Amino acid sequence: MMVHFDYYPKDRPQIRVLEHRLEGAIKRAGAGELGETEFHIDGNDGYLYMYGPDPDRLYVVTGPILKSSKLMTNAEVTKHYGSRTETFVIHRDGVR
């Protein structure tokens, strides 16, 4: 699963806190693992990568944490099912 989000350099400490929350939740649930976060130097694009056998389960575990973060408002989630993908936007109002 990949989460594409916008960020500013000042947001990096908050992103690190978010990473720790996601990592702990994923491990506790036995749903997979958090990969490296990617920051594009030439822009404000960030990417969170999460790996596990079931992308739906990963999102069930991580979705509430992602939705609770102002930094993830309007972030784009892509779930990978082999060669098929599903992409949607995170809305903080509880939709998706």
Buried (B, 14 or more C-beta within 10 A) or exposed (E): BBBBBBBEEEBEEEBEEBBEBBBEBBEEBEBBEBBEBEBEEEEEEBBBEBBBEBBBBBBEBBBEBBBEBEBBBEBBBBBEEEEEEEEEEBEEEEEE
